[in-house]
């Protein structure tokens, strides 16, 4: 059936920020006396702090320092790393093609609202996006489905069968599947193709530019129900 709406993850999917977020987490943990390996944090990208920190912190430390660590990391990312973010190739042309087809575009992220606005300007897509979610729209981040549930609410009366998710992490696919959404994976976020396939991605592309090149025959245009 024709896809009526496309729900895009942002970090690692549209903008090259996974490495920057991972570095900010490592630096924040270190500031509080906690040593973690960059590659281990990198493998958790796609999760928000509520899901990422329990992987590395004991319950005691999480209760005692978790909020301070997350606040420190957020400020650190904004001050030191955000300016280094760059869009992946082909984001605006892909969005233009989608809008030419009459489809809706929703950004589904648990990032802070000012970060999402910065990414929209960076990728030059502010005029092409129908709606966006932020951290305020979900109690829990991916792989919980909250963000995608909020995204669907913004395109009502369209339903999960009318939409397709595009994401770079296994957590995107896992969260989407809980609501009956199909996910197209992209490799630009750094996750291996095998992990994206195992998580349930129905098709995998290199990046937004590759999606644009294959758009005509991709699930972004027509997908199975």
GINOR-V286842 format. One line per field, one symbol per residue. ss: DSSP state (h for helix, s for strand, l for the rest). psi: psi as a letter, one per 30 degrees, with the letter a starting at -180 (. if undefined). A space follows every 10 residues. Layout:
ss->???
psi->???
//
This chain:
ss->lsllssssll slllsllhhh hhhhhhhhhh hllllllhhh hhllllllhh hhhhhhllhh hhhhhhhhhh hhhhhhhhhh hhhhllslll hhhhhhhhhh lllsssslll llhhhhhhhh hhlllhhhll ssllhhhlll lllllhhhhh hhhllllllh hhsssssllh hhhhhhhlll lssssshhhl llhhhhhhhl llsssllhhh hhhlhhhlll lslll
psi->lkkfkkjkld kfeekifeee eeeeeeeeee eggkklkeee eefgkfllef feefefklee eeeefeeeee eeeeeeeeee eeffkkllkg eeeeeeeeef fgllkkkjkg lleeeeeeee eefhgeffke lllaefgkek lkglgeeeee eeffgkgkle fflkkklflf feeeeeffgg kkkklkffff kkeeeeeefg kflkleaeee eeegeeglff eklk.
//
